[in-house]
Amino acid sequence: MRRIMILLTIVATLAMSATSSFKATKAQTRNQSSKVQFTEAFIFPNDCTNELMDVSDTTTISCHDQQRADGSFSEKCEIRQDVNATGQTTGITWHGTATCEDDFVTADSCNFSFSNRGKVHLISGGRAVNTIITFDDFVRIQDCVMTADQHLASFDCRGAGNQ
């Protein structure tokens, strides 16, 4: 969850800074695209093996921003990750990819929504269990008050496993 919140914060910060610079141009509509790549490491639970995983990934975030004449701002991002993970208890190693779609819409700094939907496919070598993690996050701020804050993750465990 901490990793998701960090990504949400990065996207929101980029979007809010772009919003203020766009307003100064008084443009009717302004479009902008950006791409960034970084690596990270973190610990994440695996409900399929009931253990923590040491995870490392290379993340590429591609975004398209649009500032409208009415001051509203929309940003759509695609997040792709190349993921490696190792179970701390079982020693199972997984490799896989993740794809997430983010959508950030704002009228101003006190009224915006953010959604993130994605899947991570972690494939193990041999007979160990494969893990598919699905994320669904939604946050809404209205009049500077959080009115929705939903963070869901589900695990689809496939294969015989070696426990």
PyMOL commands that set and color helices and strands:
alter all, ss='L'
color gray80, all
select helices_A, chain A and resi 2-25
alter helices_A, ss='H'
color red, helices_A
select strands_A, chain A and resi 29-46+51-68+73-87+93-108+111-124+130-142+145-158
alter strands_A, ss='S'
color yellow, strands_A
deselect
rebuild
show_as cartoon
